[in-house]
């Protein structure tokens, strides 16, 4: 069981920008509309989002709401003063990985309104998951901000590249050349707290 109560948002931090497949950019208006619709659901009695537990975020004016559904973790950051949703992160299961890896690997997907970006909020949510022992696998595509966040986290958590196909993970190393990095089967892997590469390979069947 993930310990949501251990989640606290830190002081703002700016990640450094590096590389991967950078071609996912969402229009700010689309993000705002989605967050507005989610916030409406949080306030709607009878909706599955309405009864979510809430926690203080450790940052002024912000509150965390969370839920777990079918092994996936949803964490929402609510701006109490502005009465709006700042953003959220979902730690999704991956149908692409095999059963041995499924309990330990999640793919995070994050959206924050422009006013709340570059404040270290997404980084705090990722660190909470990693410190809780989850290992994170990137998607096939990333935004520039998401890629920069992964590179920043690599300073504190072991990171490398894997090939994912046919429900099998294959270790590619801590660095790969540009053609491999650009391949759609190439993903970044961040190991959670307490994991070693050997332990992860043994537990998940990664080659």
Secondary structure, DSSP 8 states (H G I E B T S, - for coil): ---GGG----S--------S-B-----HHHHHHHHHHHHHHHTSTTSTTTT-EEEE-SSTTEEEEEEEETTEEEEEEEETTTTEEEEEEEEE--TTS-HHHHTTEEEEEEEE-GGGTTSSHHHHHHHHHHHTT-EEE--SSB-HHHHHHHHHHTTTS-EEEEEEETTEEEEEES---HHHHHSTTEEEEE--TT--HHHHHHHH---
